[in-house]
Structures are given as C-alpha cells and as structure tokens.
C-alpha cells in the first residue's frame, strides 16, 4: 500500500457555553424536579413512571477526519438545542 501524508485523527470536542439565563432556567428546573421527587418519595413512588428514551439527531457530523501531517485538527462543535432531533421512547 502506498504511504501518503494523511493521518486519521479524532476530532476534539468543543463544549457549548451557557448564557446566564440558560443557567438560571436549569437551576429552576432542577429545583422543581427535586420538589416533585420529594413529594413522590412521601407516596413511596406509587405514581412514578419511568422508561428508556433517547434523542436521535437528523444530522450526525463525523467524529474523525483525515488531515495532512502538520495541519491543525478541525473542531467538532457540540450539538445545540437548535439541532433537529426526535425523542424516541
């Protein structure tokens, strides 16, 4: 096999940053969930329903790429809340 100047690399994950408002909404949601769990615990979780679920994205960008030796690796941006997706339960 002929040797080339290419090598396969894993793309580096770049996490998204949250705004102050998004952080505040997450705190509020977590407190509401904790309140609900405390209430369910008092009732021995009688009305609690659980299930498996997963998000399936319409677009799945590659996790790796071929680059020439010495080139900078491309970044893989995290999927944001605007990424088209469907919840499967």
N, C-alpha and C positions, 0 to 999 in steps of 0.2 A: 504494500500500500504506500502511496506517495505521501510524504510528510508535507504538511502545509504550515503556514504561520498562524493558523487558527487554534484556539483552545476553547473548551466549553467551560463556562463559569456559572455559578448560581447568582441570580440577581439579588441585590441587597434590599431588604425590606425597609421602607421609609414609612414610619407610622404617621398617622394624621394627627393634627393638633386640634384640641377642642377650644372653642371660644368660652369666655366666662359664662355666657348664657347657657351653653350646652352643658357645662359642668354643673351649673345650678339645677338644671332640669333633671340631670342624672341623680343628684343628691335627693331631690324631691321624690322622684320615682322610687329610689331605694328605700326612703323612709316610709312611703306608702306601702310598699311590698312588705317591709318589716312589720308594720302595723297589722296588715292582713294575716301574716304568718302567726303573729302572737294571738290574734283572735281565733284562727283555725286550731292552734295548739290547745286553747281552752276547751274546744269541742273535740279534742282528740283527732283532728284532721278528718272528721266524718265526711265533710263535703268537698274535700280537696281532690282534684282530678289532675293526674299527671299524664304525660305522654312524650314520645320522642318527636322531635321536629328538626328540620334542617333547612337552611337557606340555600337555594340553588340559583346561582348567578347566570344571566344570559350570556355575559361575556366573561371569559376566563383568560386573562393575559398570561403569557408564558412565564414560567418560573426560572428559566435559564435561557442563555443566549450564547451564540458563537461570536467571539471577538478576536481580532488580531492581537498578537503579543504586543504589550506596551500600550494598548488602548485602554481608556477608562471604562469601567463596567457601567452599563446603563442601570438606572434605578427603577425599581418596581414600586409604584405608588399603591398604597392601601386602597381597597375598595371603599368608597364613601357611601353615605346614606342615599345619594342620588343614583347609585348603580342599579340598573334594572335587575330585579330578583323576584323570586316567588317562594313562599313558605310552604313546605310540604310537611304534612303531619300524618 
